[in-house]
Amino acid sequence: VTLFFMIIGGFYIPPANLHVGVRWTTWISFAQYGFSSFLVNEFSGRFIPCSEDEAPVRFGVSEECPLPGDEVLAGMGLSGISSSYWFNTGMLVILQLFFRGAAYALLRKLK
């Protein structure tokens, strides 16, 4: 189950590239919300500096230097409500409470 959530969470396959029949499962994937929060925290409103000594940083079709972090988020498919740090963090809390409550209810029923 965890591997499935990791795959649909955007680590390996961007959600935009998932089959339409499976794309809805990204809304119940805890990995998707954690990964999105991480990306928003790291790249939102920041610029990735260029280095004179190393190869230039390129993401997608952008050749800007310094590279805007918001362009990285757009390239990863984060837009709209998915690009909100607090929405993603709130969804992690909600999913945690739901899964813990469901586990508790199942354990009480089995007793």
C-alpha positions as CSV (number, residue, x, y, z in Angstrom):
1,V,0.0,0.0,0.0
2,T,2.8,2.4,0.9
3,L,4.6,1.8,-2.4
4,F,1.3,2.4,-4.3
5,F,0.9,5.8,-2.5
6,M,4.6,6.7,-3.3
7,I,4.1,5.9,-7.0
8,I,0.9,8.0,-7.3
9,G,2.3,10.7,-4.9
10,G,4.5,12.2,-7.6
11,F,7.9,10.8,-6.6
12,Y,8.2,8.6,-9.7
13,I,5.4,9.6,-12.0
14,P,4.0,13.1,-12.1
15,P,0.3,13.1,-11.3
16,A,-0.5,14.7,-14.7
17,N,1.0,11.6,-16.5
18,L,-1.1,9.1,-14.6
19,H,-4.0,7.3,-16.3
20,V,-7.3,9.1,-15.8
21,G,-8.7,6.1,-14.0
22,V,-6.0,6.2,-11.4
23,R,-5.4,10.0,-11.1
24,W,-8.2,10.4,-8.5
25,T,-6.2,8.3,-6.0
26,T,-3.7,11.1,-5.6
27,W,-6.2,12.8,-3.4
28,I,-5.9,10.0,-0.8
29,S,-2.1,9.7,-1.1
30,F,-0.3,11.0,2.0
31,A,2.9,10.9,0.0
32,Q,1.6,13.4,-2.5
33,Y,0.8,15.9,0.2
34,G,4.1,15.5,2.0
35,F,6.1,15.7,-1.3
36,S,4.1,18.8,-2.4
37,S,4.7,20.5,0.9
38,F,8.4,19.8,0.6
39,L,8.6,21.2,-2.9
40,V,6.6,24.3,-2.0
41,N,8.8,24.9,1.1
42,E,12.0,24.6,-0.8
43,F,11.2,26.4,-4.1
44,S,8.3,28.9,-3.6
45,G,9.5,32.5,-3.9
46,R,13.2,31.5,-4.3
47,F,15.7,31.8,-7.0
48,I,18.2,29.1,-7.8
49,P,21.5,30.9,-8.4
50,C,23.8,30.2,-11.3
51,S,27.3,29.1,-10.9
52,E,30.2,30.2,-13.1
53,D,32.2,27.0,-12.5
54,E,29.5,24.4,-13.1
55,A,27.0,23.6,-15.8
56,P,24.0,25.9,-15.9
57,V,20.8,24.9,-14.0
58,R,18.0,24.2,-16.4
59,F,14.5,23.0,-15.7
60,G,12.1,22.3,-18.6
61,V,12.4,25.0,-21.3
62,S,13.5,27.8,-19.0
63,E,17.0,29.1,-19.5
64,E,16.6,31.9,-17.0
65,C,19.5,32.6,-14.7
66,P,18.8,32.6,-11.8
67,L,16.1,30.0,-12.2
68,P,12.8,31.0,-10.4
69,G,11.6,28.4,-7.9
70,D,8.0,29.0,-9.0
71,E,9.0,27.7,-12.4
72,V,10.3,24.5,-10.8
73,L,6.9,24.1,-9.0
74,A,5.0,24.6,-12.3
75,G,7.3,22.1,-14.0
76,M,6.5,19.5,-11.3
77,G,2.8,20.1,-12.0
78,L,2.0,22.0,-8.8
79,S,-0.6,24.7,-9.4
80,G,-3.7,25.9,-7.7
81,I,-4.5,24.5,-4.3
82,S,-1.8,21.9,-4.6
83,S,0.8,24.6,-4.4
84,S,-0.3,25.8,-1.0
85,Y,2.0,24.7,1.9
86,W,-0.8,24.9,4.5
87,F,-3.3,23.0,2.4
88,N,-0.9,20.1,2.0
89,T,0.0,20.2,5.7
90,G,-3.6,20.3,6.7
91,M,-4.4,17.3,4.4
92,L,-1.6,15.3,6.1
93,V,-3.1,16.0,9.5
94,I,-6.6,15.1,8.3
95,L,-5.4,11.8,6.7
96,Q,-3.5,10.9,9.8
97,L,-6.5,11.4,12.0
98,F,-8.7,9.5,9.6
99,F,-6.4,6.5,9.3
100,R,-5.8,6.4,13.1
101,G,-9.5,6.6,13.8
102,A,-10.3,3.9,11.2
103,A,-7.6,1.6,12.7
104,Y,-8.9,2.2,16.2
105,A,-12.5,1.4,15.1
106,L,-11.4,-1.8,13.3
107,L,-9.4,-2.9,16.4
108,R,-12.3,-2.3,18.7
109,K,-14.6,-4.2,16.4
110,L,-12.2,-7.2,16.3
111,K,-12.1,-7.4,20.0
